[in-house]
Amino acid sequence: MKCDEIAEALERLEPLYTVSHCGVPRALTNFKMLLQAASGTTASQFAKKLDKLSTCAQSEEAIETEEIVIFAEALFAFLDRAGKPALLKDLKQLVTSIKPHGFINPDQLTQFRAASKPSAEPVRSDLINAHHRSLEQSLGDEVGFTSAFRAVELDPNLRAVELIALAKQFSFAVVKSKSAALKKIWARHQALMTSRAKAAATAGRIAG
């Protein structure tokens, strides 16, 4: 599970204390704070990083972990039979990794956040349209289409996502790879040439 998901699960415990006219335990708040500081990582990744975390001295920013460990162990015991196995496993791993640290500064944990994936580059419609226009204009011309097809096949700027989009636009086929896209593009031309050859042969027999 992601640390964010566990933090969200802990947050759902807070109303239990509110209806009981009790304050939310500091341990719960601090545990949630640590998990949120490691936002984006899984519990397993977080635990492994905690194992390598250098000892933190007591300070105003640092969170004391003893209460968190006691709270988490009590929570684990409560959920032992009714809780989800994945949550129980992650809680146990986190408690084991938090225990050796008397204090943890949340600022130390921000470095553990999973690096966000770079956003995908937008599909270049102008490039797709240029190749599509060339293919359509030469369709049925053996020499011309072969030249247009080779231009598509050898274009170093044409990415897989764009070639797949080109295949869908030109041959109305849904494919998932460059090789499949090229086959579908060529297949439309080939089907037309075969159809013409058959029509010519039929016309010849009728005329004869």
C-alpha positions in Angstrom: 0.0 0.0 0.0 1.0 3.6 -0.5 1.9 5.7 2.5 -0.9 8.1 1.5 -3.4 5.3 1.7 -2.3 4.3 5.2 -2.4 7.9 6.3 -6.0 8.1 4.9 -7.0 5.0 6.8 -5.6 6.5 10.0 -7.5 9.7 9.4 -10.7 7.6 9.4 -10.0 6.7 13.0 -10.2 10.3 14.2 -14.1 10.5 14.3 -14.0 7.6 16.8 -12.2 9.8 19.3 -14.5 12.8 18.5 -17.7 10.9 19.3 -16.1 9.7 22.5 -15.3 13.2 23.5 -11.6 12.4 23.5 -8.8 14.2 21.8 -7.2 12.6 18.8 -4.0 10.9 20.2 -0.8 12.7 19.4 0.6 9.4 18.3 -2.0 9.0 15.6 -1.4 12.6 14.4 2.4 12.2 14.3 2.2 8.8 12.6 0.0 10.3 9.9 2.4 13.2 9.6 5.3 10.8 8.9 3.4 8.9 6.3 2.3 12.1 4.6 5.9 13.3 4.5 6.7 10.1 2.5 3.9 10.7 0.1 4.2 8.8 -3.1 6.2 5.9 -1.8 4.8 2.5 -0.8 5.1 1.3 2.8 7.7 -1.2 1.8 9.8 1.5 0.1 9.4 3.8 3.1 10.4 1.1 5.5 13.6 0.3 3.6 14.5 4.0 3.5 13.9 4.3 7.2 16.3 1.4 7.8 19.0 3.5 6.2 18.0 6.8 7.8 20.7 8.3 10.0 19.9 8.9 13.7 18.1 12.2 14.4 18.7 14.2 17.5 15.8 15.5 19.6 14.6 18.9 18.3 11.5 21.0 17.9 11.0 19.7 14.4 11.6 16.0 15.2 8.8 13.7 16.1 9.3 11.2 19.0 8.6 7.7 17.8 7.9 5.8 21.0 4.3 6.8 21.2 3.8 6.0 17.5 5.3 2.5 18.0 3.0 1.8 20.9 -0.1 3.1 19.1 0.8 1.2 15.9 1.3 -2.1 17.8 -2.0 -1.6 19.5 -3.7 -0.9 16.2 -2.1 -4.0 14.7 -3.3 -6.1 17.5 -6.9 -4.7 17.0 -6.8 -5.4 13.3 -5.1 -8.7 13.5 -8.2 -10.7 12.7 -10.5 -8.2 11.0 -8.0 -6.1 9.0 -6.8 -6.4 5.4 -3.7 -8.6 5.2 -1.9 -6.0 3.1 -2.5 -3.2 5.6 -1.4 -5.5 8.5 1.7 -6.5 6.7 2.6 -2.8 5.9 1.9 -1.7 9.5 4.1 -4.4 10.9 6.9 -3.5 8.5 6.6 0.2 9.3 6.6 -0.3 13.1 9.7 -2.5 12.8 11.5 0.2 10.8 10.4 3.1 13.0 11.3 1.4 16.3 15.1 2.0 16.2 14.6 5.7 15.7 14.0 7.7 18.9 13.2 10.8 16.8 12.4 11.3 13.2 12.4 14.7 11.5 9.6 14.8 8.7 11.9 17.0 6.6 14.3 14.0 6.3 11.5 12.0 4.7 10.7 14.3 1.8 13.7 12.9 0.0 12.0 9.6 -0.1 9.1 10.7 -2.1 8.8 8.8 -5.4 10.0 10.8 -8.3 7.0 11.8 -10.5 7.1 10.4 -14.0 7.8 12.9 -16.7 4.6 13.9 -18.5 4.3 12.3 -21.9 5.2 14.5 -24.9 2.1 15.5 -26.9 1.4 13.6 -30.1 2.5 15.7 -33.0 -0.5 15.9 -35.3 1.3 17.9 -38.0 3.8 15.0 -38.4 1.1 12.4 -38.5 -1.0 14.4 -41.0 1.9 15.0 -43.3 2.6 11.3 -43.6 -1.1 10.5 -43.8 -1.5 12.9 -46.7 1.5 11.4 -48.5 0.1 7.8 -48.1 -3.4 8.7 -49.3 -2.1 10.6 -52.3 0.1 7.7 -53.5 -2.4 4.9 -52.6 -2.7 2.5 -55.5 0.5 3.7 -57.1 3.0 0.9 -56.6 6.2 3.1 -56.9 4.7 6.2 -55.2 3.2 4.3 -52.3 6.4 2.3 -51.7 8.3 5.6 -51.5 5.8 7.1 -49.1 5.7 4.0 -46.9 9.6 3.9 -46.7 9.5 7.5 -45.6 7.2 6.5 -42.7 9.3 3.5 -41.9 12.6 5.3 -41.8 11.4 8.6 -40.3 13.6 8.9 -37.1 11.2 11.6 -35.7 8.1 9.4 -35.8 7.6 7.9 -32.4 5.7 4.7 -31.7 2.7 6.6 -30.4 2.5 8.7 -33.6 3.0 5.7 -35.9 0.2 3.9 -34.1 -2.0 6.9 -34.5 -1.1 7.1 -38.2 -2.1 3.5 -38.7 -5.4 4.1 -37.0 -6.0 7.2 -39.2 -4.9 5.5 -42.5 -6.0 1.9 -42.1 -8.7 2.2 -39.4 -6.8 -0.4 -37.3 -6.2 -0.4 -33.6 -2.6 -1.6 -32.9 -0.2 -1.5 -30.0 3.3 -1.6 -31.6 5.3 0.0 -34.4 5.7 -3.2 -36.3 1.9 -3.9 -36.2 1.2 -0.3 -37.3 3.5 -0.7 -40.4 1.9 -4.0 -41.3 -1.6 -2.5 -41.2 -0.5 0.6 -43.3 1.0 -1.7 -45.9 -1.9 -4.1 -45.8 -4.4 -1.4 -47.0 -2.3 -0.7 -50.0 -1.8 -4.3 -50.7 -5.5 -5.1 -50.4 -6.2 -2.3 -53.0 -3.6 -3.6 -55.4 -5.0 -7.2 -55.1 -8.5 -6.0 -55.6 -7.5 -4.1 -58.8 -5.7 -7.2 -60.1 -8.7 -9.4 -59.6 -11.0 -6.9 -61.2 -8.7 -6.6 -64.2 -8.5 -10.4 -64.5 -12.3 -10.7 -64.4 -12.7 -7.9 -67.0 -10.2 -9.7 -69.2 -12.1 -13.0 -69.0 -15.4 -11.3 -69.8 -13.9 -9.4 -72.7 -12.4 -12.6 -74.0 
